[in-house]
């Protein structure tokens, strides 16, 4: 996971019930321990962050955001240089990556 620079990330507000978050986050990023998740929430750090150009990381952030909001949690999304962003920006980025991948696949078939 990326920590600085050109990243996308997700933070969860302090005071959010940790147990509700851990299941979702560890399903997406199994290497994180319960204490890792708890410390990141309590320290106002990204619970997940990935390089902006990591299409699978962008997909993980989107999935995490959607699953947490279904549980009534209000996570905050961030893009480059700690700028808050909304889910639509990341979904558009993800769509662009999918279109590029599709174009590359089409060119490979020719």
N, C-alpha and C positions, 0 to 999 in steps of 0.2 A: 504494500500500500504506500501511496505517496503522502508526504507530509507538508511539502511547501511547493511554491512555484505555481505551475500551470495545472491546477487540480480542480476536481469537483468533489464536494464532500457533503456530509449530512451531520447535523448536530441535533441533540435531543435536549430539551429544556431541563435544567436542574429541577429536582422535585418530582420528576416523572417516575412512576413505579418501575424500578429496574427489572423486576421479574417479567413484566409485560414486554420489555424491549429485548431482553436477552435471547429469547427463543427465536425471534425474527432475525436478529443480527447474526446469531451463531449459525442459523440455517444458511445465510448468505456468505458468511465468512467464518467457517468452523475453527480456524486457528485462534480466534479471540476467546479468551477465558471470560468467565462471569466477572471476575475482578477487573479485567481489562475494560470491559464494557462499562461497568460501574464507575471506574476511575475516570474514563473518558467523559461520561455524562457529568459527573460531579466537578470535573475540572474545566468544563465547557470546551472540550476538545472535540474534534471530529470523531464520531464513532466509526465512520467509514470514510475513506478518501482515496481517490485514484487519480492517475494522470488524466488530464483532459482528453488526450488522444487514445485512451484505453477504452475501446468500445465495450468490452465486456464489463469493465469497471463502471461505465456510465449506466449500463443495463442493471448492474447490482444496486446502484444508488437509487434508480427509479423504482426497482422492485422493493427495496427497503422502505422508501418513502411511502409507497402505496400500501404496503402491509401495515406499517405503523399507523398511518392515518385511519385505516379500517378499525384499528383498536382504540381509536379516540385520542391518539397521541399526536402532538403538533410539532413535528420535526421541522428544522429550517435547512434549506438547501443553499449551498454556496458554490460559486464558480471562481474562476481566476482571481487570485489576490483577495480572497475573503469577501467578495461581493455577494450579497444575498441574491438569489435568483428564484424563479418559480419552476414548477414541474414542467411547464410547457417548453421552457428553454431547453431543458435536458431531453425531453421527448423529441424536440426538433433536431437536436444534436444527434440523438440516437437514430432518428429517421435518416439523417444525412449519411451517417456511417453505413446504415443498411443499404442505401441507394448506391454508395460508392462500392461496397462489397458486391452488389448485384451487377454493376457495370463491369467490374474486374472479372467476375465470373463469366459474363457474356463475352468479353474480349478473349478470355482464355479458351472458350469453346470455338471461336472462329478460326 
